[in-house]
Amino acid sequence: MTEKISLRKNRIGRVVGDKTDKTVKVETQDIHKHPKYKKYLRTRKTFLVHDPNDECHLGDIVKIEECRPISKCKKWVVREIVERFHGIQEDIRLRKKR
């Protein structure tokens, strides 16, 4: 009964950049249907995400959550690492699925 419902947005995406300190670049993908042409479209969006412990690395799948603005561009924070990236063979396998 005392569960707190969060009104913040959550997304799951892949880390595509981890060069900066305490910041990672996360890319999310979404599929939606065009209202007129009924064709499915794939959209991508990148976010700069705060990673306070520098735990995320290139290729990891992470869950991010909206938060107060940390800097000019960072308004998201890493909540958990869903899946770790395991090397180049894993990347080739994932690309074939697309």
C-alpha positions as CSV (number, residue, x, y, z in Angstrom):
1,M,0.0,0.0,0.0
2,T,2.8,2.4,0.7
3,E,4.5,1.8,-2.7
4,K,5.8,5.0,-4.2
5,I,4.8,5.4,-7.9
6,S,7.5,7.2,-9.9
7,L,6.3,9.7,-12.5
8,R,9.8,9.9,-14.0
9,K,10.4,8.5,-17.5
10,N,12.4,5.3,-17.9
11,R,14.2,4.0,-21.0
12,I,16.4,1.1,-21.9
13,G,19.3,1.6,-24.3
14,R,22.8,0.7,-25.4
15,V,25.9,2.6,-24.3
16,V,27.5,4.1,-27.5
17,G,30.1,6.4,-25.9
18,D,32.0,6.3,-22.6
19,K,35.0,8.6,-23.1
20,T,33.9,11.4,-20.7
21,D,34.2,11.3,-17.0
22,K,31.0,10.3,-15.1
23,T,29.0,10.5,-18.4
24,V,27.9,8.0,-21.0
25,K,26.1,8.4,-24.2
26,V,23.1,6.0,-24.5
27,E,21.2,5.3,-27.7
28,T,17.5,4.2,-27.5
29,Q,15.5,2.7,-30.3
30,D,11.7,3.0,-30.7
31,I,9.4,1.5,-33.3
32,H,6.1,3.3,-34.1
33,K,3.5,3.2,-36.9
34,H,3.1,6.1,-39.2
35,P,-0.4,7.5,-38.8
36,K,-1.2,8.0,-42.5
37,Y,0.9,5.4,-44.3
38,K,0.7,2.6,-41.7
39,K,4.4,1.8,-42.2
40,Y,6.5,0.9,-39.1
41,L,9.4,3.4,-38.5
42,R,12.4,2.9,-36.4
43,T,13.7,6.0,-34.6
44,R,16.9,6.4,-32.6
45,K,17.6,9.0,-29.9
46,T,20.8,9.6,-27.9
47,F,21.0,10.9,-24.4
48,L,23.9,12.1,-22.3
49,V,23.5,10.1,-19.0
50,H,25.1,10.7,-15.6
51,D,27.1,7.6,-14.5
52,P,28.5,8.6,-11.0
53,N,30.6,5.5,-10.5
54,D,31.9,5.0,-14.1
55,E,30.5,1.5,-14.2
56,C,29.1,1.5,-17.7
57,H,31.2,0.6,-20.7
58,L,30.8,0.6,-24.5
59,G,28.1,-1.9,-25.6
60,D,26.4,-2.4,-22.2
61,I,22.6,-2.3,-22.1
62,V,21.4,0.0,-19.3
63,K,18.2,1.3,-17.8
64,I,18.1,5.1,-17.4
65,E,15.7,7.4,-15.6
66,E,14.9,11.0,-15.9
67,C,16.1,13.3,-13.1
68,R,16.8,16.9,-12.3
69,P,19.2,18.7,-14.6
70,I,22.8,17.8,-13.6
71,S,24.4,19.9,-16.3
72,K,23.4,21.7,-19.5
73,C,22.8,18.4,-21.5
74,K,22.6,15.7,-18.7
75,K,19.1,15.2,-17.5
76,W,19.2,11.4,-17.1
77,V,20.9,9.0,-14.7
78,V,21.9,5.3,-14.9
79,R,19.7,3.2,-12.7
80,E,21.0,-0.3,-13.4
81,I,23.1,-2.2,-15.9
82,V,20.7,-4.8,-17.5
83,E,23.3,-6.6,-19.5
84,R,27.1,-6.4,-19.9
85,F,28.8,-6.4,-23.2
86,H,31.1,-9.5,-23.7
87,G,33.3,-8.6,-26.6
88,I,33.5,-8.4,-30.4
89,Q,31.8,-11.8,-31.1
90,E,28.7,-10.7,-29.1
91,D,28.6,-7.5,-31.2
92,I,28.7,-9.4,-34.5
93,R,25.9,-11.7,-33.3
94,L,23.7,-8.7,-32.3
95,R,24.3,-6.9,-35.7
96,K,23.0,-10.0,-37.6
97,K,19.7,-9.9,-35.6
98,R,19.0,-6.4,-36.8
